[in-house]
Amino acid sequence: MNERKRQLEALLFGKPDRIPLTPGGGRKSTREAWRRQGLPETVKDGDIVEYAYRQAGGKLDWPKGGKGFYADARMIPQFEEKVIERKENSQVVQDWKGNICEIGNEFTVDYLRNAMDFVTRRWIKCPVETRADWEDMKKRYNPDDLHRYSENPVILGKELQNREHYIGISFSGPFWQLREWLGFENLCMMFYDDPDFLREMILFWQEYVAALLKNTFKYFTPDEVHLSEDMAYKSFSMVSPDMAREYLLPTWIKWGEIIRNAGVPVYAMDSDGFIGELIPLWIEAGINACDPIEVAAGNDIVDFRKRFGKNMAYRGGVDKRAMAKGGKVIEEEMRRIESVIRDGGFIPGCDHGVPSDVSWDNYVYYIKLLSKTTGWM
């Protein structure tokens, strides 16, 4: 079974020959720690997971990737990335989205573009503060700009029809995107203070992404469309489920109709934090997979399976804290989720980026346990 078929069978409650092995990878600080702890410098960043699998004793052929299809929803043109002020222990910068924020001197502006590592920042100014800002921002989102799509999309789309690797395309959901324009506090206040403006911005993003999806599907049908929302804290969603139903659900539903009509089998959602209040809305929208199922936020994937059955598949769900402790703790964690793995519709992996407190030895041991559970050993 090729990797594309394996991914689809796993997420759609089929019968994969084995569950995809996607343990999660480390960002820059984690990889640097691993190299100090025994990961050879000669192992390229993109090969670390396979190398760890081999170190754990894995012998099976490693899945091969391939070409993807590009559909870029980001603003064009982007803002200039620059340092505005340097301080003794920090710097004030402008990122590509037009945010002005303060970060540590150990980082560069590139860290804010590429999520190279976990970066704490203090927000100072966001790009949309007035109606005039909003009018300027809208001009940066033309769905018919050919620069947004892969070169020679007709040829590439045909070439990818018989692919053996899994391809998804990703977009920001309305909550995520408005937060990037307005900032988190201003967005939350807008639900109360200016709901008409809020609806206008959501509708703009809804129609823009709808056009991007339709343009993409003219050339290519991916295996997945993946949304990012990050709209939950520990224990609760950032806005109430009632507000999410009123303001966000119509957009999720509209995109879902376009996605299903195009024959895309997986419509997925990403949100950190506790998502138990949101999963019913996502199911109503036609979303059939979600990640990363952060355990520290109170997500219990065993309980989710009991509550939501096979209406939702999951990726992630392995507690990064157990990975860091290793030994009997990670063994118990794997036993905790074993029933859901056996039930299908679950590709287990780290419940976010692997942090630097997960040692290289513990990472290799975790992959060994994961490989045995998913059929790779």
C-alpha positions as CSV (number, residue, x, y, z in Angstrom):
1,M,0.0,0.0,0.0
2,N,1.4,3.4,-0.9
3,E,1.6,6.3,1.5
4,R,-1.3,8.2,-0.1
5,K,-3.6,5.2,0.3
6,R,-2.3,4.5,3.8
7,Q,-3.1,8.0,5.0
8,L,-6.6,8.0,3.5
9,E,-7.4,4.6,4.8
10,A,-6.2,5.6,8.3
11,L,-8.2,8.9,8.4
12,L,-11.3,7.5,6.8
13,F,-11.7,4.5,9.1
14,G,-10.5,2.1,6.5
15,K,-8.0,-0.7,6.8
16,P,-4.5,0.5,6.2
17,D,-1.7,-2.1,6.0
18,R,-0.2,0.0,8.8
19,I,-0.9,3.3,10.3
20,P,1.2,6.2,9.0
21,L,4.3,6.8,11.2
22,T,4.2,10.6,11.9
23,P,5.8,11.1,15.3
24,G,6.2,14.8,15.0
25,G,9.5,16.7,14.6
26,G,11.4,19.3,16.6
27,R,11.9,22.9,15.8
28,K,15.3,24.6,15.7
29,S,16.1,24.6,19.5
30,T,15.0,20.9,19.8
31,R,17.2,19.8,16.8
32,E,20.1,21.7,18.2
33,A,19.7,19.9,21.6
34,W,19.4,16.5,19.9
35,R,22.7,17.1,18.0
36,R,24.4,17.8,21.3
37,Q,22.9,14.6,22.6
38,G,24.0,12.3,19.8
39,L,22.2,13.0,16.6
40,P,24.9,13.2,14.0
41,E,25.5,16.5,12.3
42,T,25.5,14.7,8.9
43,V,21.8,13.8,9.3
44,K,19.8,16.5,7.4
45,D,16.8,18.1,9.2
46,G,14.4,16.5,6.8
47,D,15.8,13.0,7.5
48,I,15.7,13.1,11.3
49,V,12.5,11.1,11.8
50,E,13.7,8.3,9.4
51,Y,17.1,8.2,11.2
52,A,15.4,7.9,14.6
53,Y,13.2,5.1,13.2
54,R,16.3,3.3,12.0
55,Q,18.0,3.9,15.4
56,A,15.0,2.4,17.1
57,G,15.3,-0.8,15.0
58,G,13.0,0.0,12.1
59,K,13.6,-1.9,8.9
60,L,10.7,-1.1,6.6
61,D,11.0,1.1,3.5
62,W,10.5,4.7,4.3
63,P,7.7,6.6,2.4
64,K,8.9,8.8,-0.4
65,G,7.5,12.2,-0.9
66,G,6.9,14.0,-4.2
67,K,5.8,17.2,-5.8
68,G,3.0,19.2,-4.2
69,F,0.5,21.8,-5.5
70,Y,0.9,25.3,-4.4
71,A,-2.1,27.5,-3.4
72,D,-1.0,30.6,-1.4
73,A,-3.6,32.5,0.5
74,R,-1.1,35.0,2.0
75,M,-1.1,38.7,1.3
76,I,0.5,40.0,-1.9
77,P,2.4,42.3,-1.5
78,Q,3.7,41.5,2.0
79,F,5.0,44.1,4.4
80,E,8.7,44.8,4.7
81,E,10.4,42.8,7.4
82,K,12.6,45.1,9.4
83,V,14.1,45.9,12.8
84,I,12.6,49.1,14.1
85,E,14.5,49.5,17.4
86,R,17.2,47.5,19.1
87,K,17.3,47.3,22.9
88,E,19.7,45.8,25.4
89,N,17.8,42.5,25.6
90,S,15.2,42.7,22.9
91,Q,14.3,44.3,19.6
92,V,11.1,45.8,18.1
93,V,10.4,44.5,14.6
94,Q,7.9,44.5,11.8
95,D,7.0,41.2,10.4
96,W,5.8,40.3,6.9
97,K,2.1,40.5,8.0
98,G,2.5,44.1,9.2
99,N,2.6,43.3,12.9
100,I,5.0,45.3,15.1
101,C,6.2,43.3,18.1
102,E,9.0,42.9,20.5
103,I,11.1,39.7,20.5
104,G,14.4,38.6,22.1
105,N,17.7,39.5,20.5
106,E,18.5,35.8,20.0
107,F,15.9,35.7,17.2
108,T,15.6,37.3,13.7
109,V,12.5,38.4,11.9
110,D,12.8,35.1,9.9
111,Y,11.6,33.3,13.0
112,L,8.2,35.0,12.7
113,R,7.8,34.1,9.1
114,N,8.7,30.4,9.2
115,A,7.8,29.2,12.7
116,M,11.5,28.1,13.0
117,D,11.2,27.9,16.8
118,F,9.0,28.8,19.7
119,V,9.2,32.6,20.0
120,T,7.6,34.7,22.8
121,R,6.7,38.1,21.6
122,R,5.0,41.3,22.9
123,W,2.5,42.7,20.5
124,I,2.6,46.4,20.0
125,K,0.6,47.2,16.9
126,C,-1.4,45.1,14.4
127,P,-1.9,46.0,10.7
128,V,-5.7,46.8,10.8
129,E,-6.7,49.4,13.3
130,T,-9.0,51.6,11.2
131,R,-11.4,51.4,8.2
132,A,-8.6,52.9,6.1
133,D,-6.3,50.1,7.1
134,W,-8.9,47.5,6.2
135,E,-9.4,49.0,2.8
136,D,-5.7,48.8,2.2
137,M,-5.5,45.3,3.5
138,K,-8.2,44.0,1.2
139,K,-6.2,45.1,-1.9
140,R,-3.5,42.5,-0.9
141,Y,-5.9,39.5,-1.5
142,N,-6.6,38.9,-5.1
143,P,-7.6,35.3,-5.6
144,D,-7.0,35.4,-9.3
145,D,-3.3,36.4,-9.0
146,L,-1.5,33.6,-10.8
147,H,1.5,34.0,-8.5
148,R,-0.7,32.3,-5.9
149,Y,-0.7,29.0,-7.7
150,S,1.8,26.4,-8.9
151,E,3.6,27.2,-12.2
152,N,2.0,25.4,-15.1
153,P,-1.0,24.2,-13.0
154,V,-2.7,22.3,-15.8
155,I,0.3,20.2,-16.5
156,L,1.1,19.7,-12.9
157,G,-2.4,18.8,-12.0
158,K,-2.5,16.1,-14.6
159,E,0.9,14.8,-13.5
160,L,-0.3,14.5,-9.9
161,Q,-3.4,12.6,-10.7
162,N,-1.8,9.2,-10.2
163,R,0.5,10.2,-7.3
164,E,1.5,7.8,-4.6
165,H,2.1,10.4,-1.9
166,Y,-0.5,12.3,0.1
167,I,-1.0,16.0,-0.7
168,G,-3.0,18.6,1.3
169,I,-3.4,22.3,0.9
170,S,-3.8,24.7,3.9
171,F,-5.6,27.9,4.6
172,S,-6.3,30.1,7.7
173,G,-9.8,29.9,9.1
174,P,-11.7,33.1,9.8
175,F,-10.8,33.4,13.5
176,W,-7.1,32.9,12.8
177,Q,-7.0,35.3,9.9
178,L,-8.9,38.1,11.6
179,R,-6.6,37.7,14.6
180,E,-3.7,38.3,12.3
181,W,-5.2,41.5,11.0
182,L,-6.6,42.8,14.3
183,G,-4.7,41.2,17.1
184,F,-6.3,38.8,19.6
185,E,-7.7,41.3,22.1
186,N,-9.1,43.6,19.4
187,L,-10.7,40.7,17.6
188,C,-12.4,39.4,20.8
189,M,-13.7,42.9,21.6
190,M,-15.1,43.3,18.1
191,F,-17.5,40.4,18.7
192,Y,-19.2,42.8,21.2
193,D,-18.3,46.3,20.0
194,D,-18.6,46.1,16.3
195,P,-20.3,42.9,15.1
196,D,-21.2,44.4,11.7
197,F,-17.5,45.1,10.9
198,L,-16.7,41.6,12.2
199,R,-19.2,40.0,9.8
200,E,-17.9,42.1,6.9
201,M,-14.3,40.9,7.5
202,I,-15.4,37.3,7.9
203,L,-17.4,37.5,4.7
204,F,-14.5,38.9,2.8
205,W,-12.2,36.1,4.0
206,Q,-14.9,33.5,3.3
207,E,-15.4,34.6,-0.3
208,Y,-11.6,35.0,-0.9
209,V,-10.8,31.5,0.3
210,A,-13.8,30.1,-1.6
211,A,-12.4,31.6,-4.8
212,L,-9.0,30.2,-4.0
213,L,-10.4,26.8,-3.5
214,K,-12.4,26.9,-6.8
215,N,-9.4,28.1,-8.7
216,T,-7.3,25.3,-7.3
217,F,-9.9,22.7,-8.0
218,K,-9.9,23.7,-11.7
219,Y,-6.5,22.1,-11.9
220,F,-6.0,19.7,-9.0
221,T,-7.9,17.8,-6.4
222,P,-5.9,17.3,-3.2
223,D,-6.4,14.6,-0.6
224,E,-7.0,17.2,2.1
225,V,-7.9,20.8,2.8
226,H,-6.6,21.8,6.2
227,L,-7.7,24.9,8.1
228,S,-5.9,26.6,11.0
229,E,-7.9,28.3,13.7
230,D,-6.0,28.1,17.0
231,M,-9.1,29.3,18.8
232,A,-8.9,27.5,22.2
233,Y,-7.3,28.0,25.6
234,K,-6.7,25.3,28.2
235,S,-10.1,24.1,29.2
236,F,-12.2,26.4,27.0
237,S,-12.6,27.9,23.5
238,M,-11.5,31.5,23.0
239,V,-15.0,32.5,22.0
240,S,-18.1,30.7,23.2
241,P,-19.5,27.9,21.1
242,D,-22.6,30.0,20.6
243,M,-20.5,32.8,19.1
244,A,-18.6,30.3,17.0
245,R,-21.9,28.9,15.7
246,E,-23.2,32.4,14.8
247,Y,-20.0,33.9,13.3
248,L,-17.7,31.1,12.1
249,L,-19.8,28.1,11.4
250,P,-21.4,29.5,8.2
251,T,-17.9,30.0,6.7
252,W,-16.8,26.5,7.6
253,I,-20.0,25.1,6.1
254,K,-19.6,27.0,2.8
255,W,-16.0,25.9,2.4
256,G,-17.0,22.4,3.3
257,E,-19.6,22.3,0.5
258,I,-17.0,23.4,-2.1
259,I,-14.5,20.9,-0.8
260,R,-16.9,18.0,-0.9
261,N,-18.3,18.9,-4.3
262,A,-14.7,18.8,-5.6
263,G,-14.2,15.3,-4.3
264,V,-11.7,16.1,-1.6
265,P,-12.0,13.3,1.0
266,V,-10.4,15.0,4.1
267,Y,-11.5,18.3,5.4
268,A,-9.4,19.0,8.5
269,M,-9.1,21.5,11.3
270,D,-6.1,22.5,13.4
271,S,-6.5,24.2,16.8
272,D,-4.4,24.2,19.9
273,G,-6.1,24.2,23.3
274,F,-9.2,22.4,24.5
275,I,-11.4,21.6,21.5
276,G,-14.1,19.5,23.1
277,E,-16.6,22.4,22.8
278,L,-15.8,22.9,19.2
279,I,-15.7,19.4,17.7
280,P,-19.5,19.2,17.5
281,L,-19.5,22.4,15.4
282,W,-16.7,21.1,13.2
283,I,-18.6,17.9,12.6
284,E,-21.7,20.0,11.6
285,A,-19.5,21.9,9.1
286,G,-18.4,18.6,7.5
287,I,-15.0,18.6,9.0
288,N,-13.9,15.0,9.5
289,A,-10.3,15.2,10.9
290,C,-8.6,17.5,13.5
291,D,-5.3,17.9,15.2
292,P,-3.1,18.2,17.3
293,I,-5.2,17.1,20.4
294,E,-3.1,18.7,23.1
295,V,-3.3,16.5,26.2
296,A,-2.1,19.3,28.6
297,A,-5.2,21.4,27.5
298,G,-7.5,18.7,28.8
299,N,-8.2,16.9,25.5
300,D,-8.9,13.2,26.1
301,I,-8.9,11.3,22.8
302,V,-10.4,8.2,24.4
303,D,-13.4,10.3,25.7
304,F,-13.7,12.1,22.3
305,R,-14.0,8.7,20.5
306,K,-16.8,7.7,23.0
307,R,-18.6,11.0,22.5
308,F,-18.2,11.6,18.8
309,G,-17.7,8.1,17.4
310,K,-16.4,7.9,13.9
311,N,-17.6,11.3,12.9
312,M,-14.2,12.7,13.6
313,A,-10.7,11.4,12.9
314,Y,-7.6,12.6,14.8
315,R,-3.9,13.3,14.4
316,G,-1.5,13.9,17.2
317,G,-2.8,13.1,20.7
318,V,0.5,11.8,22.3
319,D,1.4,13.9,25.4
320,K,4.7,15.7,24.8
321,R,5.2,15.8,28.6
322,A,5.2,12.0,28.7
323,M,7.7,11.9,25.8
324,A,10.0,14.2,27.8
325,K,9.8,11.8,30.9
326,G,10.3,8.7,28.8
327,G,10.5,5.2,30.2
328,K,7.4,3.9,31.9
329,V,5.7,7.2,31.6
330,I,5.7,7.2,27.7
331,E,4.9,3.4,27.8
332,E,1.8,4.2,29.9
333,E,0.9,7.0,27.5
334,M,0.9,4.7,24.6
335,R,-1.3,2.2,26.4
336,R,-3.7,5.0,27.2
337,I,-4.4,5.7,23.5
338,E,-4.1,2.2,22.2
339,S,-7.8,1.5,22.0
340,V,-8.3,4.5,19.8
341,I,-5.4,3.5,17.5
342,R,-7.0,0.0,17.2
343,D,-10.4,1.6,16.5
344,G,-9.1,3.5,13.4
345,G,-9.4,7.1,12.4
346,F,-6.4,8.1,14.4
347,I,-2.8,8.8,13.3
348,P,-0.9,9.2,16.6
349,G,2.0,11.6,17.0
350,C,3.2,14.4,19.3
351,D,0.4,16.7,20.3
352,H,2.4,19.8,19.0
353,G,5.9,20.5,18.0
354,V,8.4,18.3,19.9
355,P,9.9,20.6,22.6
356,S,13.6,20.7,23.5
357,D,13.0,18.9,26.9
358,V,12.4,15.7,24.9
359,S,15.9,14.2,24.8
360,W,17.2,12.4,21.7
361,D,17.3,9.1,23.5
362,N,13.7,9.5,24.7
363,Y,12.6,10.6,21.2
364,V,14.1,7.4,19.7
365,Y,12.4,5.3,22.4
366,Y,9.1,7.0,21.8
367,I,9.4,6.3,18.1
368,K,10.2,2.7,18.9
369,L,6.9,2.4,20.9
370,L,5.0,4.3,18.3
371,S,6.3,2.0,15.5
372,K,5.3,-1.1,17.3
373,T,1.8,0.3,18.0
374,T,1.3,1.4,14.4
375,G,2.7,-1.7,12.6
376,W,6.1,-0.4,11.6
377,M,7.9,-3.0,13.7
